[in-house]
Amino acid sequence: MEAIGSLIKGAQQQVSAFNVSKATALRVIKTGTFCRTVVWPILPPLMLYQYIREKDVDMFALELLYDKSGSNEPAAFYNRNLPGVAKHWKIQSDLEFIRLAANPEQ
């Protein structure tokens, strides 16, 4: 049992902050400061931009599909009256498939 305790204590000392050199501590502080001042302010707008671009591409594909289908019913492709993500035609199709499987008609 003492061997396990000394093994755990040795592993803890290897990763604890008390055994690092001043240069390593300074490097960690500089990296943290860089992340707080440069990386984090850039990340949320970049993620929002990527989300908007992907949404734009998805809607363009949906409009293209509607246009090429020759249909006169846009709600079959994107129904704005449905809540959440159920507006999209593929989700509507999946939900209908689940409904039919869960409630078989007699």
PyMOL commands that set and color helices and strands:
alter all, ss='L'
color gray80, all
select helices_A, chain A and resi 2-15+17-19+22-69+74-76+84-87+89-102
alter helices_A, ss='H'
color red, helices_A
deselect
rebuild
show_as cartoon
